[in-house]
Amino acid sequence: MPGLAIGQKNPDGGLFTMTDFGHPFEGTLVARVDSESGSERTLSFRTRLRPTGPVVLALVLAASVWPGLPITDSLLKTYFTAYSIPTWWWYLPLSVPFLPWAFLGAVRRSRASILAQALVLVPSIAAEIEGRITPVSADPAAVGSGRPAP
């Protein structure tokens, strides 16, 4: 399977890790052995957002605001010769406040996508290893959120 790391190659210390899923940012599904009794193993799965994508987006969003200011100012002064208002007075208040919403929206969509795809991957993993799935939590919001089960 693409994105599968087993044993020594696994950087997260679990039994195996699956990466390269989620949109717009990639996620990781880590399987850990919770307990072993005889020939049975109990695995737990945890999802997490890989940090590279959000860091790159934050840098691009931060770096993209300032170049737009002189470009917009130049455009307005070129086509509207009577334009004399300092552009930053209105440009920054109209662009900067929306950057956190764009960033947080992308992170939320990624986490939802990662969880949805993990819920599809876990049963297929169970089928491959001839295992069974035992739900830990009846609260779907607790699955993958790091919150304890009720």
Protein Blocks (a to p, Z undefined) as FASTA:
>chain_A
ZZiaehjllmnopabdcehiajfbdcddddddfbdehjbccddddddddfklmmmmmmmm
mmmmmmmmmmmmmmmmmmmmkbcbdfklmmmmmmmmmmmmmmmmmmmmmmmmmmmmmmmm
mmmmmmmnopacddfbfclklgonlpacZZ
